[in-house]
Amino acid sequence: MSGKSQAKGEGRRAKYPVLIGTSRLKAATGFTLIEVLIAMTLLSIMVVLLFSSLSICAKSWEQGENKIAEVNEAAVVYHFFQRHLSSAIPLWDDFTARDGGYAASRPGAGAAIPRDGTNTASQSGTGAATENKDKTFSFQGKKQSLQFVSVFPASARRTGMQLFSIETQQQDGEQDIKVTLTPFYPVAEGEEWNQEEVVLLKHINNFELAYFGVDDSGEGAWQDEWLEKDAQPRLVKISINTDNGIYWPDMIIALKVAGAGVETNTENGAVSSPDSN
């Protein structure tokens, strides 16, 4: 029986030698061209989907980073005004006469104001204050500029009372908010104040200030300027618009000390009311 089967198999191989050889050749050569093209198409689709997902993730990450930067920028500006402007100290400059031209050398400084409230700068022949009784009030506010005296914490690099001068500036075709810091104390003859300029906010298209306090009629109202007064306003409203169109809500800062100006004794740093002498 087995001999007959073996003989039949040999006869079949002898009868169909070409078909058996073709099957072995196909197994040895691998994939066909169509199979390779299909595999490459599927791989290309997978790569396109992968890169699309990565692109979407990168854009989402970038938008998130930009949003965080915008929020941090607004928080820094708000924190600056809330920390320093709210604690502004109403001081009279009692060393103008000794350091001639002090008020004129300050950025945005107003006219020297004597203790009786008259404007000495408008009197003929007097100019800036030159007598010991003449005083310059520290807080001077305009629609787009402001100056006030505040104190840095002991941990800051600049210690002691500082005159903050805030105004807009044009730089490289862009409008920025600049802060100038100047020590609020007299200097020895021949020395100069160590001023420091810092850009608080870049790329703005509008910066306006308003001051709430008692006007000339004795009523409380918002005013565009706060000049030649002997007291600080109760509130300061700050409006900012940026070039990128981000909405900035108005900041309203309440000044902790809004009463009449006080004097500083530059010998010992003591603060006293003008009426206490």
Helices and strands as residue ranges (DSSP letters): H 2-15, H 17-29, H 33-80, I 81-85, E 91-93, H 102-105, E 113-114, G 120-122, E 134-137, E 140-141, E 145-151, E 161-171, E 174-183, E 196-214, E 220-223, E 235-242, E 251-254, E 262-265, E 270-272, G 274-276
